[in-house]
């Protein structure tokens, strides 16, 4: 089975802009690392590009889109983002993107 991830997005258009974005990806590949989360700077492509892992996009409430994209991981980021406890996670990811 090929490598696959999923992510939860507020703004699908921003992720599919062709620019690098910071996402939290959940690994869907069967095995010991399944469901492992990773923060990464990525480039998302739709339609999926050959040779790149699939990326399933979900809305913030968990609704999965009907078709997959692909993702190229440019850089893995630290496990956590500096943020005030109980603050908006998506804002913390946006700050990480600007660095």
Steps between C-alpha positions, in 0.01 A plus 500: 500500500627847419562760769196708596425784742199700612469854630228727635467839326302817542597644162544241223580765237802628698642149527453440125657832398827332398693684773660337802259464792536367853274203569457236764490168318373170636670196348247250361754246374445158664765392749654611828492871411134512392322806643831662597468877476764723346516876456654586165558771244343353182382563148156356416405409141163429345464282302750268672850483352659164429761396754363722779303370801123542489342764723140474612357835606238525773306807611540621858193294591648187341317473167736333250517628144408254226833519316856491629783742430871432531751651741872568480660547841763773475600505868387323816434747782518460880237295676335806655447866409558780750152621597292607795318199650147452362562752221416449135715220356457626144637844602808333652553310171469827302768662720729199436446548127630858513832396656 
